Amino acid sequence: MILFFGWGQGSMEHALSPQQVLLLTYTYFHVFWIFRVSWPQGYAITSLTPRGWATQPLSEDEARQYGFTDLLKLPWWSRWGLFVPLGLAVVIVATAAVTGL
């Protein structure tokens, strides 16, 4: 079944400097790895410290205030791609129902 659908969490990153990275974490569900629906979970800034990487969560309002929401966005297809075949199936079924096929 893992070949047909899956779900999980992922992240995107954007380096603000060599010591600081912006993260966007998201959750997703996909069918055949192509058709995916994703929703963002939140932003965080990770900073390099003498003890390793430290992560500070940011609310969406804080990320928007700093202008970070423009740096990291989920691509349209990754966010809404699953609705394309579902919408196509609805159109086909509705057309068949109206025409009496």
Helices and strands as residue ranges (DSSP letters): E 5-17, E 20-31, E 35-49, E 52-58, H 60-66, G 68-70, H 76-80, H 83-99
